[in-house]
């Protein structure tokens, strides 16, 4: 009886779905995504003031949107 139970458990186990390319894309996305926590201080330091920072963030958002739409 124990043999049939272990066979049923093995058939119900999930299979490997992600490959090397998928894992690489996830890691690269995490590294790039972590940049959002570093970028605001750099933009604020180089923009010259609050209004300049807002303008540059809007410009960057529009460029990103343009790239996403392509």
N, CA, C, O and CB atoms as a CASP TS submission, in Angstrom:
PFRMAT TS
TARGET T0000
AUTHOR 0000-0000-0000
METHOD Language model
MODEL 1
PARENT N/A
ATOM      1  N   UNK     1       0.802  -1.198   0.000  1.00  0.00           N
ATOM      2  CA  UNK     1       0.000   0.000   0.000  1.00  0.00           C
ATOM      3  C   UNK     1       0.847   1.266   0.000  1.00  0.00           C
ATOM      4  O   UNK     1       0.465   2.271  -0.600  1.00  0.00           O
ATOM      5  CB  UNK     1      -0.914  -0.004   1.183  1.00  0.00           C
ATOM      6  N   UNK     2       1.991   1.222   0.668  1.00  0.00           N
ATOM      7  CA  UNK     2       2.817   2.426   0.741  1.00  0.00           C
ATOM      8  C   UNK     2       3.378   2.802  -0.625  1.00  0.00           C
ATOM      9  O   UNK     2       3.638   3.980  -0.867  1.00  0.00           O
ATOM     10  CB  UNK     2       3.956   2.225   1.735  1.00  0.00           C
ATOM     11  N   UNK     3       3.575   1.834  -1.531  1.00  0.00           N
ATOM     12  CA  UNK     3       4.085   2.114  -2.865  1.00  0.00           C
ATOM     13  C   UNK     3       3.100   2.911  -3.691  1.00  0.00           C
ATOM     14  O   UNK     3       3.516   3.794  -4.442  1.00  0.00           O
ATOM     15  CB  UNK     3       4.423   0.832  -3.575  1.00  0.00           C
ATOM     16  N   UNK     4       1.817   2.638  -3.583  1.00  0.00           N
ATOM     17  CA  UNK     4       0.833   3.382  -4.361  1.00  0.00           C
ATOM     18  C   UNK     4       0.670   4.802  -3.844  1.00  0.00           C
ATOM     19  O   UNK     4       0.390   5.710  -4.626  1.00  0.00           O
ATOM     20  CB  UNK     4      -0.507   2.666  -4.339  1.00  0.00           C
ATOM     21  N   UNK     5       0.840   5.016  -2.539  1.00  0.00           N
ATOM     22  CA  UNK     5       0.747   6.360  -1.979  1.00  0.00           C
ATOM     23  C   UNK     5       1.909   7.232  -2.441  1.00  0.00           C
ATOM     24  O   UNK     5       1.700   8.403  -2.758  1.00  0.00           O
ATOM     25  CB  UNK     5       0.712   6.298  -0.454  1.00  0.00           C
ATOM     26  N   UNK     6       3.120   6.698  -2.487  1.00  0.00           N
ATOM     27  CA  UNK     6       4.269   7.493  -2.925  1.00  0.00           C
ATOM     28  C   UNK     6       4.182   7.820  -4.412  1.00  0.00           C
ATOM     29  O   UNK     6       4.639   8.882  -4.834  1.00  0.00           O
ATOM     30  CB  UNK     6       5.572   6.751  -2.628  1.00  0.00           C
ATOM     31  N   UNK     7       3.606   6.928  -5.209  1.00  0.00           N
ATOM     32  CA  UNK     7       3.425   7.197  -6.635  1.00  0.00           C
ATOM     33  C   UNK     7       2.422   8.324  -6.836  1.00  0.00           C
ATOM     34  O   UNK     7       2.605   9.167  -7.715  1.00  0.00           O
ATOM     35  CB  UNK     7       2.960   5.929  -7.374  1.00  0.00           C
ATOM     36  N   UNK     8       1.376   8.346  -6.039  1.00  0.00           N
ATOM     37  CA  UNK     8       0.372   9.412  -6.151  1.00  0.00           C
ATOM     38  C   UNK     8       0.965  10.755  -5.744  1.00  0.00           C
ATOM     39  O   UNK     8       0.642  11.780  -6.343  1.00  0.00           O
ATOM     40  CB  UNK     8      -0.861   9.091  -5.280  1.00  0.00           C
ATOM     41  N   UNK     9       1.821  10.760  -4.741  1.00  0.00           N
ATOM     42  CA  UNK     9       2.452  11.999  -4.294  1.00  0.00           C
ATOM     43  C   UNK     9       3.397  12.524  -5.370  1.00  0.00           C
ATOM     44  O   UNK     9       3.426  13.731  -5.613  1.00  0.00           O
ATOM     45  CB  UNK     9       3.212  11.778  -2.969  1.00  0.00           C
ATOM     46  N   UNK    10       4.171  11.659  -6.019  1.00  0.00           N
ATOM     47  CA  UNK    10       5.105  12.082  -7.061  1.00  0.00           C
ATOM     48  C   UNK    10       4.380  12.650  -8.263  1.00  0.00           C
ATOM     49  O   UNK    10       4.872  13.598  -8.877  1.00  0.00           O
ATOM     50  CB  UNK    10       5.978  10.920  -7.492  1.00  0.00           C
ATOM     51  N   UNK    11       3.240  12.111  -8.618  1.00  0.00           N
ATOM     52  CA  UNK    11       2.479  12.634  -9.760  1.00  0.00           C
ATOM     53  C   UNK    11       1.873  13.986  -9.455  1.00  0.00           C
ATOM     54  O   UNK    11       1.672  14.789 -10.366  1.00  0.00           O
ATOM     55  CB  UNK    11       1.382  11.661 -10.159  1.00  0.00           C
ATOM     56  N   UNK    12       1.578  14.257  -8.198  1.00  0.00           N
ATOM     57  CA  UNK    12       0.958  15.520  -7.817  1.00  0.00           C
ATOM     58  C   UNK    12       1.983  16.632  -7.609  1.00  0.00           C
ATOM     59  O   UNK    12       1.598  17.795  -7.489  1.00  0.00           O
ATOM     60  CB  UNK    12       0.146  15.334  -6.557  1.00  0.00           C
ATOM     61  N   UNK    13       3.262  16.314  -7.564  1.00  0.00           N
ATOM     62  CA  UNK    13       4.287  17.325  -7.335  1.00  0.00           C
ATOM     63  C   UNK    13       4.416  18.230  -8.557  1.00  0.00           C
ATOM     64  O   UNK    13       4.313  17.763  -9.691  1.00  0.00           O
ATOM     65  CB  UNK    13       5.640  16.663  -7.011  1.00  0.00           C
ATOM     66  N   UNK    14       4.642  19.531  -8.325  1.00  0.00           N
ATOM     67  CA  UNK    14       4.791  20.455  -9.454  1.00  0.00           C
ATOM     68  C   UNK    14       6.077  20.203 -10.223  1.00  0.00           C
ATOM     69  O   UNK    14       7.084  19.790  -9.647  1.00  0.00           O
ATOM     70  CB  UNK    14       4.760  21.896  -8.966  1.00  0.00           C
ATOM     71  N   UNK    15       6.038  20.450 -11.512  1.00  0.00           N
ATOM     72  CA  UNK    15       7.219  20.276 -12.346  1.00  0.00           C
ATOM     73  C   UNK    15       7.982  21.579 -12.493  1.00  0.00           C
ATOM     74  O   UNK    15       7.471  22.646 -12.154  1.00  0.00           O
ATOM     75  CB  UNK    15       6.830  19.742 -13.714  1.00  0.00           C
ATOM     76  N   UNK    16       9.200  21.491 -12.997  1.00  0.00           N
ATOM     77  CA  UNK    16      10.013  22.677 -13.227  1.00  0.00           C
ATOM     78  C   UNK    16       9.475  23.395 -14.453  1.00  0.00           C
ATOM     79  O   UNK    16       9.336  22.802 -15.522  1.00  0.00           O
ATOM     80  CB  UNK    16      11.516  22.309 -13.407  1.00  0.00           C
ATOM     81  N   UNK    17       9.174  24.675 -14.290  1.00  0.00           N
ATOM     82  CA  UNK    17       8.596  25.452 -15.381  1.00  0.00           C
ATOM     83  C   UNK    17       9.575  26.504 -15.893  1.00  0.00           C
ATOM     84  O   UNK    17       9.637  26.754 -17.097  1.00  0.00           O
ATOM     85  CB  UNK    17       7.301  26.120 -14.928  1.00  0.00           C
ATOM     86  N   UNK    18      10.338  27.122 -14.996  1.00  0.00           N
ATOM     87  CA  UNK    18      11.252  28.190 -15.385  1.00  0.00           C
ATOM     88  C   UNK    18      12.588  27.618 -15.827  1.00  0.00           C
ATOM     89  O   UNK    18      13.110  26.674 -15.234  1.00  0.00           O
ATOM     90  CB  UNK    18      11.454  29.173 -14.231  1.00  0.00           C
ATOM     91  N   UNK    19      13.123  28.207 -16.873  1.00  0.00           N
ATOM     92  CA  UNK    19      14.429  27.797 -17.372  1.00  0.00           C
ATOM     93  C   UNK    19      15.496  28.814 -17.001  1.00  0.00           C
ATOM     94  O   UNK    19      15.251  29.730 -16.216  1.00  0.00           O
ATOM     95  CB  UNK    19      14.387  27.608 -18.884  1.00  0.00           C
ATOM     96  N   UNK    20      16.672  28.645 -17.567  1.00  0.00           N
ATOM     97  CA  UNK    20      17.799  29.540 -17.288  1.00  0.00           C
ATOM     98  C   UNK    20      17.505  30.966 -17.768  1.00  0.00           C
ATOM     99  O   UNK    20      17.828  31.929 -17.072  1.00  0.00           O
ATOM    100  CB  UNK    20      19.079  29.010 -17.961  1.00  0.00           C
ATOM    101  N   UNK    21      16.903  31.105 -18.934  1.00  0.00           N
ATOM    102  CA  UNK    21      16.570  32.442 -19.448  1.00  0.00           C
ATOM    103  C   UNK    21      15.578  33.163 -18.556  1.00  0.00           C
ATOM    104  O   UNK    21      15.708  34.365 -18.324  1.00  0.00           O
ATOM    105  CB  UNK    21      16.005  32.340 -20.855  1.00  0.00           C
ATOM    106  N   UNK    22      14.585  32.436 -18.052  1.00  0.00           N
ATOM    107  CA  UNK    22      13.602  33.030 -17.152  1.00  0.00           C
ATOM    108  C   UNK    22      14.259  33.491 -15.853  1.00  0.00           C
ATOM    109  O   UNK    22      13.998  34.596 -15.376  1.00  0.00           O
ATOM    110  CB  UNK    22      12.481  32.027 -16.852  1.00  0.00           C
ATOM    111  N   UNK    23      15.097  32.655 -15.294  1.00  0.00           N
ATOM    112  CA  UNK    23      15.788  33.006 -14.048  1.00  0.00           C
ATOM    113  C   UNK    23      16.693  34.215 -14.254  1.00  0.00           C
ATOM    114  O   UNK    23      16.769  35.086 -13.388  1.00  0.00           O
ATOM    115  CB  UNK    23      16.612  31.811 -13.530  1.00  0.00           C
ATOM    116  N   UNK    24      17.375  34.275 -15.387  1.00  0.00           N
ATOM    117  CA  UNK    24      18.247  35.415 -15.686  1.00  0.00           C
ATOM    118  C   UNK    24      17.430  36.698 -15.811  1.00  0.00           C
ATOM    119  O   UNK    24      17.840  37.744 -15.308  1.00  0.00           O
ATOM    120  CB  UNK    24      19.042  35.163 -16.983  1.00  0.00           C
ATOM    121  N   UNK    25      16.290  36.626 -16.471  1.00  0.00           N
ATOM    122  CA  UNK    25      15.428  37.804 -16.625  1.00  0.00           C
ATOM    123  C   UNK    25      14.911  38.288 -15.275  1.00  0.00           C
ATOM    124  O   UNK    25      14.819  39.494 -15.047  1.00  0.00           O
ATOM    125  CB  UNK    25      14.248  37.487 -17.553  1.00  0.00           C
ATOM    126  N   UNK    26      14.578  37.379 -14.391  1.00  0.00           N
ATOM    127  CA  UNK    26      14.103  37.762 -13.060  1.00  0.00           C
ATOM    128  C   UNK    26      15.206  38.471 -12.287  1.00  0.00           C
ATOM    129  O   UNK    26      14.949  39.498 -11.659  1.00  0.00           O
ATOM    130  CB  UNK    26      13.614  36.525 -12.278  1.00  0.00           C
ATOM    131  N   UNK    27      16.420  37.951 -12.320  1.00  0.00           N
ATOM    132  CA  UNK    27      17.543  38.566 -11.595  1.00  0.00           C
ATOM    133  C   UNK    27      17.859  39.949 -12.156  1.00  0.00           C
ATOM    134  O   UNK    27      18.060  40.893 -11.393  1.00  0.00           O
ATOM    135  CB  UNK    27      18.795  37.667 -11.671  1.00  0.00           C
ATOM    136  N   UNK    28      17.906  40.076 -13.470  1.00  0.00           N
ATOM    137  CA  UNK    28      18.185  41.376 -14.087  1.00  0.00           C
ATOM    138  C   UNK    28      17.087  42.373 -13.733  1.00  0.00           C
ATOM    139  O   UNK    28      17.378  43.532 -13.434  1.00  0.00           O
ATOM    140  CB  UNK    28      18.309  41.238 -15.622  1.00  0.00           C
ATOM    141  N   UNK    29      15.844  41.941 -13.762  1.00  0.00           N
ATOM    142  CA  UNK    29      14.731  42.818 -13.396  1.00  0.00           C
ATOM    143  C   UNK    29      14.809  43.283 -11.961  1.00  0.00           C
ATOM    144  O   UNK    29      14.495  44.436 -11.664  1.00  0.00           O
ATOM    145  CB  UNK    29      13.422  42.118 -13.623  1.00  0.00           C
ATOM    146  N   UNK    30      15.222  42.403 -11.068  1.00  0.00           N
ATOM    147  CA  UNK    30      15.373  42.793  -9.664  1.00  0.00           C
ATOM    148  C   UNK    30      16.481  43.819  -9.486  1.00  0.00           C
ATOM    149  O   UNK    30      16.338  44.765  -8.711  1.00  0.00           O
ATOM    150  CB  UNK    30      15.659  41.568  -8.802  1.00  0.00           C
ATOM    151  N   UNK    31      17.574  43.633 -10.196  1.00  0.00           N
ATOM    152  CA  UNK    31      18.698  44.570 -10.075  1.00  0.00           C
ATOM    153  C   UNK    31      18.312  45.935 -10.638  1.00  0.00           C
ATOM    154  O   UNK    31      18.589  46.964 -10.022  1.00  0.00           O
ATOM    155  CB  UNK    31      19.950  44.023 -10.806  1.00  0.00           C
ATOM    156  N   UNK    32      17.682  45.945 -11.790  1.00  0.00           N
ATOM    157  CA  UNK    32      17.258  47.216 -12.385  1.00  0.00           C
ATOM    158  C   UNK    32      16.170  47.861 -11.540  1.00  0.00           C
ATOM    159  O   UNK    32      16.178  49.076 -11.340  1.00  0.00           O
ATOM    160  CB  UNK    32      16.755  47.004 -13.827  1.00  0.00           C
ATOM    161  N   UNK    33      15.244  47.066 -11.047  1.00  0.00           N
ATOM    162  CA  UNK    33      14.156  47.591 -10.225  1.00  0.00           C
ATOM    163  C   UNK    33      14.639  48.201  -8.919  1.00  0.00           C
ATOM    164  O   UNK    33      14.005  49.119  -8.400  1.00  0.00           O
ATOM    165  CB  UNK    33      13.170  46.500  -9.929  1.00  0.00           C
ATOM    166  N   UNK    34      15.738  47.715  -8.383  1.00  0.00           N
ATOM    167  CA  UNK    34      16.277  48.269  -7.139  1.00  0.00           C
ATOM    168  C   UNK    34      16.816  49.679  -7.353  1.00  0.00           C
ATOM    169  O   UNK    34      16.995  50.413  -6.381  1.00  0.00           O
ATOM    170  CB  UNK    34      17.383  47.363  -6.586  1.00  0.00           C
ATOM    171  N   UNK    35      17.076  50.076  -8.585  1.00  0.00           N
ATOM    172  CA  UNK    35      17.571  51.418  -8.888  1.00  0.00           C
ATOM    173  C   UNK    35      16.602  52.518  -8.513  1.00  0.00           C
ATOM    174  O   UNK    35      17.023  53.658  -8.318  1.00  0.00           O
ATOM    175  CB  UNK    35      17.887  51.523 -10.337  1.00  0.00           C
ATOM    176  N   UNK    36      15.316  52.215  -8.405  1.00  0.00           N
ATOM    177  CA  UNK    36      14.328  53.235  -8.049  1.00  0.00           C
ATOM    178  C   UNK    36      14.571  53.767  -6.641  1.00  0.00           C
ATOM    179  O   UNK    36      14.147  54.878  -6.322  1.00  0.00           O
ATOM    180  CB  UNK    36      12.910  52.666  -8.158  1.00  0.00           C
ATOM    181  N   UNK    37      15.239  53.000  -5.805  1.00  0.00           N
ATOM    182  CA  UNK    37      15.520  53.469  -4.457  1.00  0.00           C
ATOM    183  C   UNK    37      16.773  54.326  -4.391  1.00  0.00           C
ATOM    184  O   UNK    37      16.962  55.064  -3.424  1.00  0.00           O
ATOM    185  CB  UNK    37      15.658  52.299  -3.525  1.00  0.00           C
ATOM    186  N   UNK    38      17.633  54.243  -5.401  1.00  0.00           N
ATOM    187  CA  UNK    38      18.870  55.024  -5.432  1.00  0.00           C
ATOM    188  C   UNK    38      18.711  56.288  -6.273  1.00  0.00           C
ATOM    189  O   UNK    38      19.342  57.304  -5.983  1.00  0.00           O
ATOM    190  CB  UNK    38      20.018  54.174  -5.978  1.00  0.00           C
ATOM    191  N   UNK    39      17.892  56.237  -7.293  1.00  0.00           N
ATOM    192  CA  UNK    39      17.782  57.336  -8.259  1.00  0.00           C
ATOM    193  C   UNK    39      17.238  58.643  -7.688  1.00  0.00           C
ATOM    194  O   UNK    39      17.750  59.692  -8.078  1.00  0.00           O
ATOM    195  CB  UNK    39      16.911  56.911  -9.382  1.00  0.00           C
ATOM    196  N   UNK    40      16.247  58.672  -6.798  1.00  0.00           N
ATOM    197  CA  UNK    40      15.702  59.958  -6.357  1.00  0.00           C
ATOM    198  C   UNK    40      16.735  60.895  -5.740  1.00  0.00           C
ATOM    199  O   UNK    40      16.688  62.102  -5.979  1.00  0.00           O
ATOM    200  CB  UNK    40      14.613  59.721  -5.370  1.00  0.00           C
ATOM    201  N   UNK    41      17.660  60.365  -4.955  1.00  0.00           N
ATOM    202  CA  UNK    41      18.666  61.241  -4.349  1.00  0.00           C
ATOM    203  C   UNK    41      19.597  61.825  -5.403  1.00  0.00           C
ATOM    204  O   UNK    41      20.018  62.977  -5.290  1.00  0.00           O
ATOM    205  CB  UNK    41      19.480  60.475  -3.302  1.00  0.00           C
ATOM    206  N   UNK    42      19.919  61.043  -6.424  1.00  0.00           N
ATOM    207  CA  UNK    42      20.781  61.533  -7.504  1.00  0.00           C
ATOM    208  C   UNK    42      20.078  62.624  -8.304  1.00  0.00           C
ATOM    209  O   UNK    42      20.682  63.646  -8.631  1.00  0.00           O
ATOM    210  CB  UNK    42      21.193  60.378  -8.435  1.00  0.00           C
ATOM    211  N   UNK    43      18.816  62.411  -8.613  1.00  0.00           N
ATOM    212  CA  UNK    43      18.043  63.421  -9.354  1.00  0.00           C
ATOM    213  C   UNK    43      17.911  64.691  -8.533  1.00  0.00           C
ATOM    214  O   UNK    43      18.082  65.789  -9.063  1.00  0.00           O
ATOM    215  CB  UNK    43      16.644  62.880  -9.724  1.00  0.00           C
ATOM    216  N   UNK    44      17.614  64.561  -7.258  1.00  0.00           N
ATOM    217  CA  UNK    44      17.453  65.736  -6.397  1.00  0.00           C
ATOM    218  C   UNK    44      18.757  66.522  -6.283  1.00  0.00           C
ATOM    219  O   UNK    44      18.736  67.753  -6.266  1.00  0.00           O
ATOM    220  CB  UNK    44      16.974  65.312  -5.003  1.00  0.00           C
ATOM    221  N   UNK    45      19.878  65.833  -6.205  1.00  0.00           N
ATOM    222  CA  UNK    45      21.160  66.515  -6.066  1.00  0.00           C
ATOM    223  C   UNK    45      21.552  67.268  -7.328  1.00  0.00           C
ATOM    224  O   UNK    45      22.222  68.298  -7.252  1.00  0.00           O
ATOM    225  CB  UNK    45      22.238  65.521  -5.711  1.00  0.00           C
ATOM    226  N   UNK    46      21.143  66.770  -8.480  1.00  0.00           N
ATOM    227  CA  UNK    46      21.575  67.377  -9.746  1.00  0.00           C
ATOM    228  C   UNK    46      20.547  68.307 -10.378  1.00  0.00           C
ATOM    229  O   UNK    46      20.860  68.969 -11.368  1.00  0.00           O
ATOM    230  CB  UNK    46      21.914  66.303 -10.720  1.00  0.00           C
ATOM    231  N   UNK    47      19.343  68.379  -9.845  1.00  0.00           N
ATOM    232  CA  UNK    47      18.288  69.146 -10.513  1.00  0.00           C
ATOM    233  C   UNK    47      18.248  70.604 -10.106  1.00  0.00           C
ATOM    234  O   UNK    47      17.708  71.420 -10.852  1.00  0.00           O
ATOM    235  CB  UNK    47      16.961  68.527 -10.236  1.00  0.00           C
ATOM    236  N   UNK    48      18.787  70.966  -8.966  1.00  0.00           N
ATOM    237  CA  UNK    48      18.838  72.367  -8.578  1.00  0.00           C
ATOM    238  C   UNK    48      17.689  72.824  -7.695  1.00  0.00           C
ATOM    239  O   UNK    48      17.728  73.954  -7.207  1.00  0.00           O
ATOM    240  CB  UNK    48      18.871  73.202  -9.785  1.00  0.00           C
ATOM    241  N   UNK    49      16.694  72.026  -7.470  1.00  0.00           N
ATOM    242  CA  UNK    49      15.571  72.420  -6.619  1.00  0.00           C
ATOM    243  C   UNK    49      14.405  71.465  -6.775  1.00  0.00           C
ATOM    244  O   UNK    49      14.442  70.513  -7.553  1.00  0.00           O
ATOM    245  CB  UNK    49      15.127  73.839  -6.944  1.00  0.00           C
ATOM    246  N   UNK    50      13.343  71.764  -5.985  1.00  0.00           N
ATOM    247  CA  UNK    50      12.196  70.861  -6.019  1.00  0.00           C
ATOM    248  C   UNK    50      11.500  70.851  -7.378  1.00  0.00           C
ATOM    249  O   UNK    50      11.142  69.791  -7.891  1.00  0.00           O
ATOM    250  CB  UNK    50      11.207  71.247  -4.943  1.00  0.00           C
ATOM    251  N   UNK    51      11.311  72.029  -7.953  1.00  0.00           N
ATOM    252  CA  UNK    51      10.603  72.105  -9.231  1.00  0.00           C
ATOM    253  C   UNK    51      11.408  71.428 -10.337  1.00  0.00           C
ATOM    254  O   UNK    51      10.844  70.741 -11.190  1.00  0.00           O
ATOM    255  CB  UNK    51      10.319  73.571  -9.604  1.00  0.00           C
ATOM    256  N   UNK    52      12.708  71.619 -10.322  1.00  0.00           N
ATOM    257  CA  UNK    52      13.550  70.953 -11.316  1.00  0.00           C
ATOM    258  C   UNK    52      13.487  69.442 -11.182  1.00  0.00           C
ATOM    259  O   UNK    52      13.483  68.724 -12.182  1.00  0.00           O
ATOM    260  CB  UNK    52      14.989  71.421 -11.187  1.00  0.00           C
ATOM    261  N   UNK    53      13.438  68.959  -9.944  1.00  0.00           N
ATOM    262  CA  UNK    53      13.343  67.520  -9.724  1.00  0.00           C
ATOM    263  C   UNK    53      12.034  66.967 -10.269  1.00  0.00           C
ATOM    264  O   UNK    53      12.017  65.913 -10.906  1.00  0.00           O
ATOM    265  CB  UNK    53      13.470  67.199  -8.238  1.00  0.00           C
ATOM    266  N   UNK    54      10.934  67.677 -10.021  1.00  0.00           N
ATOM    267  CA  UNK    54       9.627  67.232 -10.528  1.00  0.00           C
ATOM    268  C   UNK    54       9.625  67.228 -12.049  1.00  0.00           C
ATOM    269  O   UNK    54       9.111  66.299 -12.671  1.00  0.00           O
ATOM    270  CB  UNK    54       8.491  68.139  -9.996  1.00  0.00           C
ATOM    271  N   UNK    55      10.200  68.264 -12.649  1.00  0.00           N
ATOM    272  CA  UNK    55      10.235  68.348 -14.118  1.00  0.00           C
ATOM    273  C   UNK    55      11.035  67.185 -14.700  1.00  0.00           C
ATOM    274  O   UNK    55      10.608  66.568 -15.677  1.00  0.00           O
ATOM    275  CB  UNK    55      10.848  69.697 -14.575  1.00  0.00           C
ATOM    276  N   UNK    56      12.200  66.879 -14.104  1.00  0.00           N
ATOM    277  CA  UNK    56      13.026  65.783 -14.610  1.00  0.00           C
ATOM    278  C   UNK    56      12.362  64.434 -14.400  1.00  0.00           C
ATOM    279  O   UNK    56      12.501  63.542 -15.237  1.00  0.00           O
ATOM    280  CB  UNK    56      14.386  65.795 -13.937  1.00  0.00           C
ATOM    281  N   UNK    57      11.636  64.268 -13.288  1.00  0.00           N
ATOM    282  CA  UNK    57      10.928  63.004 -13.061  1.00  0.00           C
ATOM    283  C   UNK    57       9.796  62.826 -14.075  1.00  0.00           C
ATOM    284  O   UNK    57       9.564  61.717 -14.557  1.00  0.00           O
ATOM    285  CB  UNK    57      10.366  62.950 -11.623  1.00  0.00           C
ATOM    286  N   UNK    58       9.098  63.905 -14.398  1.00  0.00           N
ATOM    287  CA  UNK    58       8.043  63.824 -15.410  1.00  0.00           C
ATOM    288  C   UNK    58       8.652  63.511 -16.773  1.00  0.00           C
ATOM    289  O   UNK    58       8.127  62.678 -17.512  1.00  0.00           O
ATOM    290  CB  UNK    58       7.234  65.145 -15.470  1.00  0.00           C
ATOM    291  N   UNK    59       9.763  64.179 -17.110  1.00  0.00           N
ATOM    292  CA  UNK    59      10.433  63.911 -18.386  1.00  0.00           C
ATOM    293  C   UNK    59      10.905  62.464 -18.459  1.00  0.00           C
ATOM    294  O   UNK    59      10.745  61.816 -19.493  1.00  0.00           O
ATOM    295  CB  UNK    59      11.623  64.862 -18.580  1.00  0.00           C
ATOM    296  N   UNK    60      11.479  61.954 -17.383  1.00  0.00           N
ATOM    297  CA  UNK    60      11.910  60.557 -17.349  1.00  0.00           C
ATOM    298  C   UNK    60      10.741  59.598 -17.471  1.00  0.00           C
ATOM    299  O   UNK    60      10.851  58.564 -18.130  1.00  0.00           O
ATOM    300  CB  UNK    60      12.669  60.275 -16.072  1.00  0.00           C
ATOM    301  N   UNK    61       9.624  59.930 -16.842  1.00  0.00           N
ATOM    302  CA  UNK    61       8.428  59.103 -16.951  1.00  0.00           C
ATOM    303  C   UNK    61       7.886  59.069 -18.371  1.00  0.00           C
ATOM    304  O   UNK    61       7.459  58.019 -18.853  1.00  0.00           O
ATOM    305  CB  UNK    61       7.359  59.607 -16.009  1.00  0.00           C
ATOM    306  N   UNK    62       7.904  60.216 -19.040  1.00  0.00           N
ATOM    307  CA  UNK    62       7.447  60.258 -20.433  1.00  0.00           C
ATOM    308  C   UNK    62       8.367  59.459 -21.353  1.00  0.00           C
ATOM    309  O   UNK    62       7.896  58.775 -22.261  1.00  0.00           O
ATOM    310  CB  UNK    62       7.360  61.706 -20.918  1.00  0.00           C
ATOM    311  N   UNK    63       9.665  59.543 -21.123  1.00  0.00           N
ATOM    312  CA  UNK    63      10.604  58.748 -21.909  1.00  0.00           C
ATOM    313  C   UNK    63      10.393  57.253 -21.662  1.00  0.00           C
ATOM    314  O   UNK    63      10.427  56.453 -22.597  1.00  0.00           O
ATOM    315  CB  UNK    63      12.050  59.144 -21.573  1.00  0.00           C
ATOM    316  N   UNK    64      10.178  56.887 -20.411  1.00  0.00           N
ATOM    317  CA  UNK    64       9.928  55.478 -20.086  1.00  0.00           C
ATOM    318  C   UNK    64       8.630  54.992 -20.720  1.00  0.00           C
ATOM    319  O   UNK    64       8.569  53.878 -21.240  1.00  0.00           O
ATOM    320  CB  UNK    64       9.875  55.280 -18.564  1.00  0.00           C
ATOM    321  N   UNK    65       7.603  55.817 -20.677  1.00  0.00           N
ATOM    322  CA  UNK    65       6.322  55.465 -21.299  1.00  0.00           C
ATOM    323  C   UNK    65       6.486  55.292 -22.813  1.00  0.00           C
ATOM    324  O   UNK    65       5.935  54.367 -23.409  1.00  0.00           O
ATOM    325  CB  UNK    65       5.258  56.549 -20.996  1.00  0.00           C
ATOM    326  N   UNK    66       7.252  56.198 -23.420  1.00  0.00           N
ATOM    327  CA  UNK    66       7.524  56.101 -24.852  1.00  0.00           C
ATOM    328  C   UNK    66       8.238  54.789 -25.179  1.00  0.00           C
ATOM    329  O   UNK    66       7.883  54.107 -26.140  1.00  0.00           O
ATOM    330  CB  UNK    66       8.368  57.299 -25.322  1.00  0.00           C
ATOM    331  N   UNK    67       9.239  54.440 -24.380  1.00  0.00           N
ATOM    332  CA  UNK    67       9.950  53.174 -24.603  1.00  0.00           C
ATOM    333  C   UNK    67       9.052  51.974 -24.394  1.00  0.00           C
ATOM    334  O   UNK    67       9.161  50.985 -25.119  1.00  0.00           O
ATOM    335  CB  UNK    67      11.149  53.074 -23.683  1.00  0.00           C
ATOM    336  N   UNK    68       8.162  52.045 -23.410  1.00  0.00           N
ATOM    337  CA  UNK    68       7.247  50.928 -23.151  1.00  0.00           C
ATOM    338  C   UNK    68       6.250  50.763 -24.286  1.00  0.00           C
ATOM    339  O   UNK    68       5.859  49.642 -24.612  1.00  0.00           O
ATOM    340  CB  UNK    68       6.503  51.136 -21.830  1.00  0.00           C
ATOM    341  N   UNK    69       5.840  51.862 -24.885  1.00  0.00           N
ATOM    342  CA  UNK    69       4.869  51.787 -25.976  1.00  0.00           C
ATOM    343  C   UNK    69       5.484  51.268 -27.278  1.00  0.00           C
ATOM    344  O   UNK    69       4.772  50.762 -28.146  1.00  0.00           O
ATOM    345  CB  UNK    69       4.257  53.153 -26.213  1.00  0.00           C
ATOM    346  N   UNK    70       6.799  51.395 -27.411  1.00  0.00           N
ATOM    347  CA  UNK    70       7.459  50.889 -28.615  1.00  0.00           C
ATOM    348  C   UNK    70       7.498  49.390 -28.558  1.00  0.00           C
ATOM    349  O   UNK    70       8.013  48.751 -29.475  1.00  0.00           O
ATOM    350  CB  UNK    70       8.881  51.462 -28.764  1.00  0.00           C
TER
END
